[in-house]
Amino acid sequence: MARAVSKPSLASSTAAAVLASSTDDAAFATTLAKGLVVLEAFKAGTTLLGNMELSMLTGIPRPTVARLTHTLAELGYLRYDAERAKYRVGARALRMVHPLLADMQFRQVARPMMQELAQSVRGTVSIGLLDATSMIYVETARSGDVGPHVPDIGMPISVAMTAMGRAAAATLPPADADRLERQIAAEDAALWSAFRDKYRAGIAQCTSRGFCTCWGEYIASIHAVAAPLFHAREAKQSFSINCGIPAFRLQPGQLEGEIGPRIAALADSIRAIVRAAEPAAATRKQNKKGART
């Protein structure tokens, strides 16, 4: 019987990174991993790709890519554009997202409050989920023209460079927080060297003030504040909430003096909603367990 190789509890950033590090794992399904590597090659700006392009992006030989794309298209996860002889992500990929989002019921309750804040400051308010060294948007609200960065569900952004990432890191248990720092440094030593001090200062700000700031470090024309939400231990999920505003709309001192406290207060309200829902969720879980036995 093959022995599974132990992995860090924080997932690697990409399927390609996991594939590269799993050559000695006899239980690892390499073909499945390669299929996921192909799917992850499709990103904003690269939504239509041919087999040769996918081979160059992934490092997987073209004949193997051709078999993978054909299979993924047959399953509905890719869609073949015969006119261009290229593939795009298929509608079935959306099905994979729904179970994850459906478990985050607090998003729907939080959204009206998020929209109210977004409209009042003429910016964006978003909830993010920590995924390795990235934050993934899982809910967002915006008001009008918000500049060059328009958050959308499923979009990844950097942990180290953003207020949202630093606020999520502030929710982690110490061992996971240390592991995350090592992972960021291992994946991009230059980025970690450039942002390490600001990253750690942001986490400290979350502890002392309930929010942290980012002055155009990720996108120069957007300033942001973010607050930790919570770390779901059982699911190993860490959430934070941010508010991004075009820099030209901000008055001196407004980001820290007004919007920061407001995002922290909104985080408090969302946590209260989550805490109120926990007893009911625990009861449902126990009832399901009893029904099975």
N, C-alpha and C positions, 0 to 999 in steps of 0.2 A: 504494500500500500504506500502510495507516494506521500511524503511528509510535506505539508504546506510550509513555505518559508514565511516567517513572521514579518509583518509590515508595520511601519509607523502608524499610529492612530490617526494622524493627519494625512489625508490623501495627497498624492503628488498632483501638480498643477494640470498635467495633461495625460491623456492615455498613452501618448508617445513616450513620456518619461517613465511611466509604469512599465511599458513594454520593454524599454531599454534596460530597466533594472531587474527584470524577472527572468533572465536567461537561465538561471539555475533552479527555477521553481518548477518542479515536475508537474505540479497540479495546475499550473497557469495555462489557460486556454489561449494560445498565441493567435490563432486565426480570429477568434472573437475580438481580441484586443486590436488586431490590425483593422478589423472592420470599424471599430470605434475610433481609431486613429484617423481613418478616412472621413468619418462623419465630422470629427472635430476640425478637420481642415476647412470646412465651410464656415465662414465668418462674415460679418458685415464688411462689404467691399469685395468679398470673394464668394459670391453666392452662386456663381455659374462656373463649374470647373470640369475640364476633360480629364481623361485617364492619365495623359502625360503630365499635365499640371499637378494632378494629385500625387503622382509618383515623385515629382520633384519636390513638392511640399512635404511629403511624409517620409521620403527615403525608402519607400516600399517599391520593389520592382514593378514595372508597368504590367506584365502579365498577371501578377497577383492582384494589383489594383483593379484590373479589368474584371477579374472574377468577383472581387468584393463588391464593386459598384453594380455589376449585373445582379448579384444576389440581393443587395440592399434595395435596388430598384424593384425587383420582383416582390420583395416584402413590403414595399411602400415607403421605406425610409428615405429613398432617393427617387427623383423623377427625371427621366431621360428626356432631353430636348433634342429630338431627332434632327431638326433644322440646323442646330449648332454643333451637334455631336458632343454635347456636354451634359452634365448632371447638375441638379439643384436639389436642395433638401425637400423631401416629400411631406405631405400633410400628416402622415402617420407619426412622424417624430414628435408632433405636439401631444400625442397621447401619453408619451413617456413623462411629460412635464406635469400633467394634471394631477396624478396621485400625490406628488410632492406638494404642489400648491394647495391642494384640497386639505391637506393636513395642517395648513397654516391659516386656520379660520380667523385668527385675529386680524388678518390683513383687511378683510371686508369691513370689519367693525372700525378699524383704524382709518380707513380711507377717507371718510367724510371729514375727519379732523385734520388729516393731512392736506386735503384739498383746501380747507379753510385757511390753513397757514400758508400754503403755496400762493393762494390768491392775494392774501393780505401783504405778502412781501414781494410779490411778482417774481417768483422763482420756482424751484422744484423741491418737493419733499418726497423722499424715497426710503424704503426699507430694504436692507441688504442682508444677505446670508453669506457667511464666511465659507469659502471653498478653497482649501489649500492656501495659496498666496494671492487669491483673488477674492473680491466681493461680487456676488451675483445679485442684481436687482430682482426682488420678488414682488414688489408693489411700488407704484410711483404715482404722483399727482403733480400737475404743473399748471401754470397760468400764463397763457399768451406766449410771447416770444421770450425764450429763456436762454438765447445765445447758442453757441456752437455745440454744446453738449446737451443732448436730449435723452434723458434716461428712459430705458424701456425694459420690461420684464425679460429676464434672461441675459441681459447685457453684463459682461464682466468688467470690473475696473481693478486697479492695483490696490493691494492692502497697504503697502508701505508708503505710498504717495498720497493717500487720501484720508480725510477726516473720518469717513465711513469705515475704512479699514482699521484705523487706529482705535475707533470706538468699539468695534467688534472684538478686537484683540483684548480690550480691557475687560471683556466678560469671561475670558478664558481662565481655567484653573492654571496655577503657576507652571506645572509641568508642560501643559500644552502651549502656554505662552512662550516658554523657552524653546520648545520644539519648533514653533512657528518662526521665531527669529532665526534659528539655524537653517531652516528651509529657505527662507527668503535670501539669506546670505549665500547658500549653496547654489541657488538658481541664478542669482544675478549679484555677484560680489560688488560690482561698480554701483548698482542701484542702492544696495544696502549701505555701502560706505557713504553715499551721498545723502541718504534719508534716515539713517539710523537714529541720529540725535532728535530729529523732528518727530520721528515715529514714537520714540520712547517718551518724548515730551508730551505728545498727544495723549498717550495712555495715562500719564501722570495728571494731565489736565482733566481727564474724565474722572479720575479719582477725587480730585480736589474741587472741581466746579460742576461736575455732572455732564460736561460736554467738552469737545476740543475743536480747534479751528484749523483751517487750511487756507492759506493765502495764495491761491493760484499755483500751487505746487504740482497739481495734476493737469489742469488746464489753466493757462495764465489768466484768461479773462473771467474765470469763475472762482469766486470765493465761497467757502462752505463751512458749516458747523455740523457736528454730528454728536449723537449721544448713544451710549450703550443701551441696548434693550435687555436681552437676557441670554443666558447659555442654557439650552435644553440638554441636560446631562444624558438622559436616556437616548435621545436621538443624536447626541453629539453635534448639535447645531448652535451656532452663535449668531445673533442678530444685532443690528444697530440701525439707527435712523438718521438721515442727514437732511440738510437744507442747503441747496446751492443757489446762488444769486449772481447774476452778472455784476462784475465789480463796479461798473459805472452807475449802478442803481443804489449803491450803498453810501450812506452818510458816514462821516468819521465816527468811529466808536459804535456804530449800529450793530455790526456783526457780533461783537462780544457782549455789548451792553444790553441789547434787546433780543436779537434772534437766537443767540446761544441759550439764554434762559428759557426762551419759548420752546426750543427743540428739546431741552431737558425736561420741561414740564409735560410736553407731549409724550415723551418716552415714559414718564411716570404714569400717565393715564393709560397707555397701552399695556404696561406691566400690570396695572390694576385689573384690566380686562382679562389678561391671561390668567392671573391668580384667581379671579372669580370663576373662570371656566374650568379650572383644574379639578375641583371636587366632582363636577358633573361628568367630566371625561373619565375620571378614575372609576366612578360608579358604572359607566357604560362598559369600560374595560372589564371590570369584575363580573358584570352580568354576562358578557360574552364568554368569559372564561368558565362561568358556572354552567352556561348552556352547553358548552362543549363537553363538560364532564358529566 
